[in-house]
Amino acid sequence: MLKRLIILGSLFVLITGFSFYALATHDQHSQPLKGQDNQNPALILYYGETCPHCKIVEKYIADNKIDQKLAIAQKEVYNNTANSQELLTRAKSCQLDTATVGVPFLWTGSDCLIGDQPIIDFLNKQIK
């Protein structure tokens, strides 16, 4: 009887653990660029409060209502250490030199784009 309870308990733990793993893996690999909510954005724009190139991208997003067409989060990095560290982690994943990486910086879920015009060009392609 005890042996049977141990086996059933072990199976329950394994199935529950596998379920959590499968759900977490599925969420990470199935994020389309369109139709995401702002809780789980497909795109993240890192910007600096006083960055002139960032202002160009922000104006483009506002003028073209990009945030209504694509799930895009905007994270300020000059005054927010957590956002700054997150940007560096994204840059490392793209094998960029973290000592020289700057803003505006767009994370697409797998790729990194730096600079106002490359980001605007990418967003143009996404909304068309």
C-alpha positions as CSV (number, residue, x, y, z in Angstrom):
1,M,0.0,0.0,0.0
2,L,2.8,2.5,1.0
3,K,4.7,1.5,-2.2
4,R,1.6,2.3,-4.3
5,L,1.2,5.8,-2.7
6,I,4.9,6.6,-3.3
7,I,4.6,5.6,-6.9
8,L,1.4,7.6,-7.4
9,G,2.9,10.6,-5.6
10,S,6.0,10.5,-7.8
11,L,3.9,10.3,-11.0
12,F,1.9,13.3,-9.8
13,V,5.0,15.4,-9.2
14,L,6.5,14.4,-12.5
15,I,3.4,15.2,-14.5
16,T,2.9,18.5,-12.8
17,G,6.5,19.5,-13.3
18,F,6.4,18.5,-17.0
19,S,3.2,20.5,-17.4
20,F,4.8,23.7,-16.0
21,Y,7.9,23.2,-18.1
22,A,5.8,22.6,-21.3
23,L,3.7,25.8,-20.7
24,A,6.8,27.9,-19.9
25,T,8.6,26.7,-23.1
26,H,5.5,27.1,-25.2
27,D,5.1,30.8,-24.1
28,Q,8.7,31.6,-24.9
29,H,8.8,30.2,-28.4
30,S,5.3,31.2,-29.7
31,Q,5.2,34.9,-29.5
32,P,4.0,36.4,-32.8
33,L,4.8,40.1,-33.4
34,K,1.2,41.1,-33.9
35,G,-1.6,40.5,-31.5
36,Q,0.4,40.5,-28.3
37,D,-0.8,42.4,-25.3
38,N,1.4,44.8,-23.3
39,Q,1.8,42.2,-20.5
40,N,3.9,40.0,-22.9
41,P,5.1,42.3,-25.7
42,A,6.8,40.8,-28.7
43,L,8.9,44.0,-29.1
44,I,10.7,46.0,-26.5
45,L,12.1,49.5,-27.2
46,Y,14.8,50.6,-24.8
47,Y,15.3,54.3,-24.8
48,G,17.0,57.1,-22.9
49,E,15.0,60.0,-21.5
50,T,17.2,62.7,-23.1
51,C,18.3,60.7,-26.2
52,P,17.6,62.7,-29.4
53,H,17.5,59.5,-31.6
54,C,15.1,57.9,-29.2
55,K,12.8,60.9,-29.5
56,I,12.7,60.3,-33.3
57,V,11.6,56.7,-32.8
58,E,9.1,57.7,-30.1
59,K,7.6,60.3,-32.4
60,Y,7.3,57.8,-35.2
61,I,5.6,55.3,-32.9
62,A,3.1,58.0,-31.7
63,D,2.5,59.5,-35.2
64,N,1.9,56.1,-36.8
65,K,0.0,54.5,-33.8
66,I,2.5,51.6,-33.8
67,D,1.6,50.7,-30.2
68,Q,-2.0,50.1,-31.4
69,K,-0.8,47.8,-34.3
70,L,2.0,45.9,-32.5
71,A,2.6,44.8,-29.0
72,I,5.5,47.0,-28.1
73,A,6.8,47.9,-24.6
74,Q,9.0,51.0,-24.0
75,K,11.6,50.9,-21.3
76,E,13.7,53.8,-20.1
77,V,17.3,52.9,-19.3
78,Y,19.1,56.1,-18.2
79,N,17.2,56.3,-14.9
80,N,16.1,52.7,-14.4
81,T,18.9,50.2,-13.5
82,A,16.7,47.1,-14.0
83,N,15.9,48.2,-17.5
84,S,19.5,49.0,-18.2
85,Q,20.6,45.6,-17.0
86,E,17.9,44.0,-19.1
87,L,19.1,45.9,-22.2
88,L,22.7,44.6,-21.6
89,T,21.4,41.0,-21.3
90,R,19.6,41.4,-24.6
91,A,22.7,42.9,-26.2
92,K,24.8,39.9,-25.0
93,S,22.3,37.5,-26.5
94,C,22.9,39.3,-29.9
95,Q,26.7,39.1,-29.2
96,L,27.0,42.9,-29.1
97,D,29.7,44.7,-27.2
98,T,27.9,45.8,-24.0
99,A,30.5,48.5,-23.4
100,T,29.4,50.4,-26.5
101,V,25.8,49.4,-27.0
102,G,23.4,52.4,-27.0
103,V,19.9,53.5,-27.5
104,P,17.5,53.5,-29.2
105,F,17.6,49.7,-29.0
106,L,14.8,47.4,-30.2
107,W,14.6,43.8,-29.0
108,T,12.4,41.7,-31.4
109,G,12.3,38.6,-29.4
110,S,15.3,37.2,-31.1
111,D,17.2,40.1,-32.8
112,C,18.6,43.4,-31.7
113,L,18.3,46.6,-33.7
114,I,20.1,49.8,-32.8
115,G,19.6,53.3,-34.1
116,D,16.5,55.3,-35.2
117,Q,16.4,54.5,-38.9
118,P,16.9,50.7,-38.6
119,I,14.2,50.5,-35.9
120,I,11.8,52.7,-38.0
121,D,12.5,50.5,-41.1
122,F,11.8,47.4,-39.1
123,L,8.5,48.7,-37.7
124,N,7.4,49.9,-41.2
125,K,7.8,46.3,-42.4
126,Q,5.9,44.9,-39.5
127,I,2.8,47.1,-40.0
128,K,2.6,46.6,-43.8
